[in-house]
Amino acid sequence: MKVSLMHGAGGEVMGELLKVLTKIEHNNAGGIGLEALDDGAVIPLGGMNIVFTTDSHVVRPIFFPGGDIGRISICGTVNDLAMMGGRPIALSCGMIIEEGFEVSDLERIVRSMDTALGECGASLVTGDTKVLERGALDGIAINTAGIGIAETIVRDSGLVAGDVIIVSGTLGDHGLAIMAERSGLSFGEQIRSDVAPLWGLVSRALDAGTIHAMKDPTRGGFASAVNEMAGKSRVSIRIDEEALPIRKSVRSASSMLGIDPLQVANEGKVVMGVPQKDAEAILKALRSHHYGKDAAIIGRVTAGAHVIMETAVGGERFIEPPVGDPVPRVC
């Protein structure tokens, strides 16, 4: 077997590659939390929970409606920490830059990173830079790693029957913004990436009630996220199609491009499973934040082993995890 683009796309094929990368027999490729394949690792230290995560970013184009590779590199790492209840503290940044890259573009990228860091109160504390010869790289690639502190650890595997499923806002925005830009389609301000650092939003939700499970629906989109949450938790999730928040412009662009908006990346949304008794309080807390104004209750957790859509016409269908990502290189 050889590695293909699908192995990095966040779907089922990527899951097969991760099994190879995390195999721990006869080597040291395991570690605290790695076997859970969560958004990060939890390291108990001196009575505290240190959350640690890392991510690499190769979005194309590097500048797009609503953001750029710099903003995505910070938000991706901050959000992985936040999904586990971790307040972001410090990030590292490693850049690999192609010879000939415009310094003005690099300055623009760094400014975006600084703005995103300021939104969540984290700092960039260390880094590394490499330059490769022209043609060896498509512009720039950025790796960020981050550490955070968590009072309460949240896993993506904690759903229980009776929970309510909440999404913090409209789905499909980032992936469709990238795809439309690549295709030369102009939607003005109607389709923009949702890329955002979510710690402030998540913090309000944590203060409002109990959260059993969280995940940000990045590569593979909402469909991949809810299937992973259901599979790890060994439960079924039933989704109300009419309750799903999807912009009309995103639906239209999805139809034009032949893409399911539930299978494309989001970079500023969270999927939560919360107890029924806390659902309204958490929903109110999310809506009180500017990144959560379109938050909605969209489903419930039951016994079983599938993710099922209750359709607008009264039928049912499975929401299957994508095999790969219909929009590669989005984050």
Secondary structure as a PSIPRED ss2 file (coil, helix, strand):
# PSIPRED VFORMAT (PSIPRED V4.0)

   1 M C   1.000  0.000  0.000
   2 K C   1.000  0.000  0.000
   3 V C   1.000  0.000  0.000
   4 S C   1.000  0.000  0.000
   5 L H   0.000  1.000  0.000
   6 M H   0.000  1.000  0.000
   7 H H   0.000  1.000  0.000
   8 G H   0.000  1.000  0.000
   9 A C   1.000  0.000  0.000
  10 G C   1.000  0.000  0.000
  11 G C   1.000  0.000  0.000
  12 E H   0.000  1.000  0.000
  13 V H   0.000  1.000  0.000
  14 M H   0.000  1.000  0.000
  15 G H   0.000  1.000  0.000
  16 E H   0.000  1.000  0.000
  17 L H   0.000  1.000  0.000
  18 L H   0.000  1.000  0.000
  19 K H   0.000  1.000  0.000
  20 V H   0.000  1.000  0.000
  21 L H   0.000  1.000  0.000
  22 T C   1.000  0.000  0.000
  23 K C   1.000  0.000  0.000
  24 I C   1.000  0.000  0.000
  25 E C   1.000  0.000  0.000
  26 H C   1.000  0.000  0.000
  27 N C   1.000  0.000  0.000
  28 N C   1.000  0.000  0.000
  29 A C   1.000  0.000  0.000
  30 G C   1.000  0.000  0.000
  31 G C   1.000  0.000  0.000
  32 I C   1.000  0.000  0.000
  33 G C   1.000  0.000  0.000
  34 L H   0.000  1.000  0.000
  35 E H   0.000  1.000  0.000
  36 A H   0.000  1.000  0.000
  37 L C   1.000  0.000  0.000
  38 D C   1.000  0.000  0.000
  39 D C   1.000  0.000  0.000
  40 G C   1.000  0.000  0.000
  41 A E   0.000  0.000  1.000
  42 V E   0.000  0.000  1.000
  43 I E   0.000  0.000  1.000
  44 P E   0.000  0.000  1.000
  45 L E   0.000  0.000  1.000
  46 G C   1.000  0.000  0.000
  47 G C   1.000  0.000  0.000
  48 M E   0.000  0.000  1.000
  49 N E   0.000  0.000  1.000
  50 I E   0.000  0.000  1.000
  51 V E   0.000  0.000  1.000
  52 F E   0.000  0.000  1.000
  53 T E   0.000  0.000  1.000
  54 T E   0.000  0.000  1.000
  55 D E   0.000  0.000  1.000
  56 S E   0.000  0.000  1.000
  57 H E   0.000  0.000  1.000
  58 V C   1.000  0.000  0.000
  59 V C   1.000  0.000  0.000
  60 R C   1.000  0.000  0.000
  61 P C   1.000  0.000  0.000
  62 I C   1.000  0.000  0.000
  63 F E   0.000  0.000  1.000
  64 F E   0.000  0.000  1.000
  65 P C   1.000  0.000  0.000
  66 G C   1.000  0.000  0.000
  67 G E   0.000  0.000  1.000
  68 D E   0.000  0.000  1.000
  69 I H   0.000  1.000  0.000
  70 G H   0.000  1.000  0.000
  71 R H   0.000  1.000  0.000
  72 I H   0.000  1.000  0.000
  73 S H   0.000  1.000  0.000
  74 I H   0.000  1.000  0.000
  75 C H   0.000  1.000  0.000
  76 G H   0.000  1.000  0.000
  77 T H   0.000  1.000  0.000
  78 V H   0.000  1.000  0.000
  79 N H   0.000  1.000  0.000
  80 D H   0.000  1.000  0.000
  81 L H   0.000  1.000  0.000
  82 A H   0.000  1.000  0.000
  83 M C   1.000  0.000  0.000
  84 M C   1.000  0.000  0.000
  85 G C   1.000  0.000  0.000
  86 G C   1.000  0.000  0.000
  87 R E   0.000  0.000  1.000
  88 P E   0.000  0.000  1.000
  89 I E   0.000  0.000  1.000
  90 A E   0.000  0.000  1.000
  91 L E   0.000  0.000  1.000
  92 S E   0.000  0.000  1.000
  93 C E   0.000  0.000  1.000
  94 G E   0.000  0.000  1.000
  95 M E   0.000  0.000  1.000
  96 I E   0.000  0.000  1.000
  97 I E   0.000  0.000  1.000
  98 E E   0.000  0.000  1.000
  99 E C   1.000  0.000  0.000
 100 G C   1.000  0.000  0.000
 101 F C   1.000  0.000  0.000
 102 E C   1.000  0.000  0.000
 103 V H   0.000  1.000  0.000
 104 S H   0.000  1.000  0.000
 105 D H   0.000  1.000  0.000
 106 L H   0.000  1.000  0.000
 107 E H   0.000  1.000  0.000
 108 R H   0.000  1.000  0.000
 109 I H   0.000  1.000  0.000
 110 V H   0.000  1.000  0.000
 111 R H   0.000  1.000  0.000
 112 S H   0.000  1.000  0.000
 113 M H   0.000  1.000  0.000
 114 D H   0.000  1.000  0.000
 115 T H   0.000  1.000  0.000
 116 A H   0.000  1.000  0.000
 117 L H   0.000  1.000  0.000
 118 G H   0.000  1.000  0.000
 119 E H   0.000  1.000  0.000
 120 C H   0.000  1.000  0.000
 121 G C   1.000  0.000  0.000
 122 A C   1.000  0.000  0.000
 123 S E   0.000  0.000  1.000
 124 L E   0.000  0.000  1.000
 125 V E   0.000  0.000  1.000
 126 T E   0.000  0.000  1.000
 127 G E   0.000  0.000  1.000
 128 D E   0.000  0.000  1.000
 129 T E   0.000  0.000  1.000
 130 K E   0.000  0.000  1.000
 131 V E   0.000  0.000  1.000
 132 L E   0.000  0.000  1.000
 133 E C   1.000  0.000  0.000
 134 R C   1.000  0.000  0.000
 135 G C   1.000  0.000  0.000
 136 A C   1.000  0.000  0.000
 137 L C   1.000  0.000  0.000
 138 D C   1.000  0.000  0.000
 139 G C   1.000  0.000  0.000
 140 I E   0.000  0.000  1.000
 141 A E   0.000  0.000  1.000
 142 I E   0.000  0.000  1.000
 143 N E   0.000  0.000  1.000
 144 T E   0.000  0.000  1.000
 145 A E   0.000  0.000  1.000
 146 G E   0.000  0.000  1.000
 147 I E   0.000  0.000  1.000
 148 G E   0.000  0.000  1.000
 149 I E   0.000  0.000  1.000
 150 A E   0.000  0.000  1.000
 151 E C   1.000  0.000  0.000
 152 T C   1.000  0.000  0.000
 153 I C   1.000  0.000  0.000
 154 V C   1.000  0.000  0.000
 155 R E   0.000  0.000  1.000
 156 D C   1.000  0.000  0.000
 157 S C   1.000  0.000  0.000
 158 G C   1.000  0.000  0.000
 159 L C   1.000  0.000  0.000
 160 V C   1.000  0.000  0.000
 161 A C   1.000  0.000  0.000
 162 G C   1.000  0.000  0.000
 163 D C   1.000  0.000  0.000
 164 V E   0.000  0.000  1.000
 165 I E   0.000  0.000  1.000
 166 I E   0.000  0.000  1.000
 167 V E   0.000  0.000  1.000
 168 S C   1.000  0.000  0.000
 169 G C   1.000  0.000  0.000
 170 T C   1.000  0.000  0.000
 171 L C   1.000  0.000  0.000
 172 G C   1.000  0.000  0.000
 173 D H   0.000  1.000  0.000
 174 H H   0.000  1.000  0.000
 175 G H   0.000  1.000  0.000
 176 L H   0.000  1.000  0.000
 177 A H   0.000  1.000  0.000
 178 I H   0.000  1.000  0.000
 179 M H   0.000  1.000  0.000
 180 A H   0.000  1.000  0.000
 181 E H   0.000  1.000  0.000
 182 R H   0.000  1.000  0.000
 183 S H   0.000  1.000  0.000
 184 G C   1.000  0.000  0.000
 185 L C   1.000  0.000  0.000
 186 S C   1.000  0.000  0.000
 187 F C   1.000  0.000  0.000
 188 G C   1.000  0.000  0.000
 189 E C   1.000  0.000  0.000
 190 Q C   1.000  0.000  0.000
 191 I C   1.000  0.000  0.000
 192 R C   1.000  0.000  0.000
 193 S C   1.000  0.000  0.000
 194 D C   1.000  0.000  0.000
 195 V C   1.000  0.000  0.000
 196 A C   1.000  0.000  0.000
 197 P C   1.000  0.000  0.000
 198 L C   1.000  0.000  0.000
 199 W H   0.000  1.000  0.000
 200 G H   0.000  1.000  0.000
 201 L H   0.000  1.000  0.000
 202 V H   0.000  1.000  0.000
 203 S H   0.000  1.000  0.000
 204 R H   0.000  1.000  0.000
 205 A H   0.000  1.000  0.000
 206 L H   0.000  1.000  0.000
 207 D H   0.000  1.000  0.000
 208 A H   0.000  1.000  0.000
 209 G C   1.000  0.000  0.000
 210 T C   1.000  0.000  0.000
 211 I C   1.000  0.000  0.000
 212 H C   1.000  0.000  0.000
 213 A E   0.000  0.000  1.000
 214 M E   0.000  0.000  1.000
 215 K E   0.000  0.000  1.000
 216 D C   1.000  0.000  0.000
 217 P C   1.000  0.000  0.000
 218 T C   1.000  0.000  0.000
 219 R C   1.000  0.000  0.000
 220 G C   1.000  0.000  0.000
 221 G H   0.000  1.000  0.000
 222 F H   0.000  1.000  0.000
 223 A H   0.000  1.000  0.000
 224 S H   0.000  1.000  0.000
 225 A H   0.000  1.000  0.000
 226 V H   0.000  1.000  0.000
 227 N H   0.000  1.000  0.000
 228 E H   0.000  1.000  0.000
 229 M H   0.000  1.000  0.000
 230 A H   0.000  1.000  0.000
 231 G H   0.000  1.000  0.000
 232 K H   0.000  1.000  0.000
 233 S H   0.000  1.000  0.000
 234 R C   1.000  0.000  0.000
 235 V C   1.000  0.000  0.000
 236 S E   0.000  0.000  1.000
 237 I E   0.000  0.000  1.000
 238 R E   0.000  0.000  1.000
 239 I E   0.000  0.000  1.000
 240 D E   0.000  0.000  1.000
 241 E H   0.000  1.000  0.000
 242 E H   0.000  1.000  0.000
 243 A H   0.000  1.000  0.000
 244 L C   1.000  0.000  0.000
 245 P C   1.000  0.000  0.000
 246 I C   1.000  0.000  0.000
 247 R C   1.000  0.000  0.000
 248 K H   0.000  1.000  0.000
 249 S H   0.000  1.000  0.000
 250 V H   0.000  1.000  0.000
 251 R H   0.000  1.000  0.000
 252 S H   0.000  1.000  0.000
 253 A H   0.000  1.000  0.000
 254 S H   0.000  1.000  0.000
 255 S H   0.000  1.000  0.000
 256 M H   0.000  1.000  0.000
 257 L H   0.000  1.000  0.000
 258 G C   1.000  0.000  0.000
 259 I C   1.000  0.000  0.000
 260 D C   1.000  0.000  0.000
 261 P H   0.000  1.000  0.000
 262 L H   0.000  1.000  0.000
 263 Q H   0.000  1.000  0.000
 264 V C   1.000  0.000  0.000
 265 A C   1.000  0.000  0.000
 266 N C   1.000  0.000  0.000
 267 E C   1.000  0.000  0.000
 268 G C   1.000  0.000  0.000
 269 K C   1.000  0.000  0.000
 270 V C   1.000  0.000  0.000
 271 V E   0.000  0.000  1.000
 272 M E   0.000  0.000  1.000
 273 G E   0.000  0.000  1.000
 274 V E   0.000  0.000  1.000
 275 P C   1.000  0.000  0.000
 276 Q H   0.000  1.000  0.000
 277 K H   0.000  1.000  0.000
 278 D H   0.000  1.000  0.000
 279 A H   0.000  1.000  0.000
 280 E H   0.000  1.000  0.000
 281 A H   0.000  1.000  0.000
 282 I H   0.000  1.000  0.000
 283 L H   0.000  1.000  0.000
 284 K H   0.000  1.000  0.000
 285 A H   0.000  1.000  0.000
 286 L H   0.000  1.000  0.000
 287 R H   0.000  1.000  0.000
 288 S C   1.000  0.000  0.000
 289 H C   1.000  0.000  0.000
 290 H H   0.000  1.000  0.000
 291 Y H   0.000  1.000  0.000
 292 G H   0.000  1.000  0.000
 293 K C   1.000  0.000  0.000
 294 D C   1.000  0.000  0.000
 295 A C   1.000  0.000  0.000
 296 A E   0.000  0.000  1.000
 297 I E   0.000  0.000  1.000
 298 I E   0.000  0.000  1.000
 299 G E   0.000  0.000  1.000
 300 R E   0.000  0.000  1.000
 301 V E   0.000  0.000  1.000
 302 T E   0.000  0.000  1.000
 303 A C   1.000  0.000  0.000
 304 G C   1.000  0.000  0.000
 305 A C   1.000  0.000  0.000
 306 H C   1.000  0.000  0.000
 307 V E   0.000  0.000  1.000
 308 I E   0.000  0.000  1.000
 309 M E   0.000  0.000  1.000
 310 E E   0.000  0.000  1.000
 311 T C   1.000  0.000  0.000
 312 A C   1.000  0.000  0.000
 313 V C   1.000  0.000  0.000
 314 G C   1.000  0.000  0.000
 315 G C   1.000  0.000  0.000
 316 E E   0.000  0.000  1.000
 317 R E   0.000  0.000  1.000
 318 F E   0.000  0.000  1.000
 319 I C   1.000  0.000  0.000
 320 E C   1.000  0.000  0.000
 321 P C   1.000  0.000  0.000
 322 P C   1.000  0.000  0.000
 323 V C   1.000  0.000  0.000
 324 G C   1.000  0.000  0.000
 325 D C   1.000  0.000  0.000
 326 P C   1.000  0.000  0.000
 327 V C   1.000  0.000  0.000
 328 P C   1.000  0.000  0.000
 329 R C   1.000  0.000  0.000
 330 V C   1.000  0.000  0.000
 331 C C   1.000  0.000  0.000
